[in-house]
Amino acid sequence: MSIPTISAVIGSGSMGPGIAALLARYGSQVRLNDISEEALARAEQVCAGATKALDALDVPVVPGGSVTFELDQATALDGASLIIEAIPERIDLKKTVLQQIEAVVAEDAIIATNTSGIPISDMAVAMAHPERFIGMHWSNPPHLIPMIELIKGDRTTDEVQDTLIEIVEAFGYEAVVEKEKAGFIENRVLYAVLRECLALLEEGVATQRDLDTCVKWGVGYKLAVIGPMRLVDMAGLDIYEAVASYLNSDLSNETGVSELVTRLTKDKKLGMKTGQGLYEYNNGEVAEKRADIVQGLITVRKALSAIKPV
Ligand SMILES: NC(=O)c1ccc[n+]([C@@H]2O[C@H](COP(=O)([O-])OP(=O)(O)OC[C@H]3O[C@@H](n4cnc5c(N)ncnc54)[C@H](O)[C@@H]3O)[C@@H](O)[C@H]2O)c1
């Protein structure tokens, strides 16, 4: 299977619209479903923005693609051979919706979940055909980050995984194949970085701006080209061993959530969506920052696509 002729994306919040826009770009007739009319109305705008970003990246348009916005789940699922679930990260809700999906779609339709880290096998227990169920973890924003983690549950077949690898590669993305592990690779690594940064911020070692500057250039820029495993080789394993021997024991090993984050969350200072979080945002600044982020991701992706991978 390359890109499916008809696909369904269930859940149209932060992730669904970008996923739908990318599938449509590659020729799929995508039905984007949500229980909220507001979410679907917002999604139309997000899909339009995603299409502009894909234009800016010179992503080819495969004819025949479209996104329709469906409140009715059964209509959205009708005839779909690939279904991507992107509803909130609650296992009970996901299990219920997976059963609803299975009741409508063909037995050989592939059902993927965009869960950020709920074990695939735990969700699959609710399913009649767990062999066609797989984790497909897109990175946000999904139409711009060309990497998807694929995670088999204990019943998922190799064929389903191979098919998804083909689909991911058909839209020029890289597939990362991994075993089930809480949080999957991307979030395990990202959350290790976030935990350390938040601990340093709480300790007053540096401001949020200095932390961002250091990580963007000293970690992000370098890792975008090299990758951490190659970096260890480049630096020298003896150097890593020497530094890790005194540093690892001093790194944050906080097992709870940062107190600062808990306090800000309680005060509804949730970041860009409420105008205040670890930074404060003046009027109009959120829209400006979001646009700068999209533009930055487009520029850097073009640059990274042009270099020889190391
Ligand atoms: N936001 C991210 O950065 C990100 C990144 C990777 C993976 N994920 C994962 O993707 C999934 C979706 O995340 P999100 O951030 O888009 O969530 P979100 O809360 O922004 O959106 C979820 C949407 O699902 C809708 N919904 C709820 N119940 C539904 C149902 N029964 N049928 C159809 N729609 C329903 C909600 O109305 C909402 O619009 C989660 O599992 C999340 O962990 C999120």
The ligand as an ORCA input file, in Angstrom:
! r2SCAN-3c Opt
* xyz 0 1
  N       0.010     17.962     20.866
  C       1.171     17.390     20.603
  O       2.217     18.046     20.536
  C       1.231     15.912     20.318
  C       2.355     15.380     19.675
  C       2.401     14.014     19.388
  C       1.337     13.202     19.766
  N       0.251     13.751     20.412
  C      -0.848     12.846     20.750
  O      -1.863     12.977     19.759
  C      -3.151     12.797     20.348
  C      -3.971     14.034     20.132
  O      -3.290     15.112     20.720
  P      -3.728     16.626     20.460
  O      -2.669     17.451     21.096
  O      -4.100     16.823     19.035
  O      -5.043     16.677     21.382
  P      -6.128     17.842     21.452
  O      -6.678     17.787     22.807
  O      -5.559     19.120     20.918
  O      -7.237     17.360     20.400
  C      -7.989     16.207     20.553
  C      -9.279     16.382     19.778
  O     -10.010     15.167     19.854
  C     -11.379     15.503     19.915
  N     -12.131     14.356     20.427
  C     -12.364     13.984     21.719
  N     -13.093     12.851     21.743
  C     -13.314     12.508     20.444
  C     -14.032     11.440     19.830
  N     -14.643     10.507     20.543
  N     -14.074     11.404     18.477
  C     -13.482     12.359     17.732
  N     -12.805     13.397     18.267
  C     -12.730     13.459     19.616
  C     -11.434     16.731     20.794
  O     -12.626     17.444     20.591
  C     -10.196     17.484     20.317
  O     -10.491     18.393     19.275
  C      -2.901     12.488     21.822
  O      -2.834     11.109     21.996
  C      -1.544     13.123     22.074
  O      -0.861     12.537     23.164
  C       0.167     15.081     20.676
*
